[in-house]
Amino acid sequence: MSRRREIPKRQITPDAKYKDRLVAKFANVLMYGGKKSTAESILYGAFDVIEARYKEDAIEVFR
């Protein structure tokens, strides 16, 4: 066990477009190779498809 101090957990900043921490967390999990903007564009594209097909709020369907 390390003798150094305990590192505090980082706070996940809310998503820029929807201001939601769950969306930001999912984008971080979806991210591959450090390309967060690509992961966010894939996620936002999926939300657009959800809104177009189901005529509902994408965040509510996501939750």
Steps between C-alpha positions, in 0.01 A plus 500: 500500500624845414604742771415803297190705554167387368412653164155664497247384242456732204163661454340429164407826335152514347454462128531822299187457289252341740658604835468145630760297687361164385543596134857614572576173677362298208708704253809429710427127492430514125827686438768299323861608487441834670277637226227659705367722222443196279320318780281805566414534131395132487288545812339823380426337163328213678296749703394675178385168354302425817329839487421460128362147524314500828407870525604496866769668705824306446619548858184342642531203263868469593425489871 
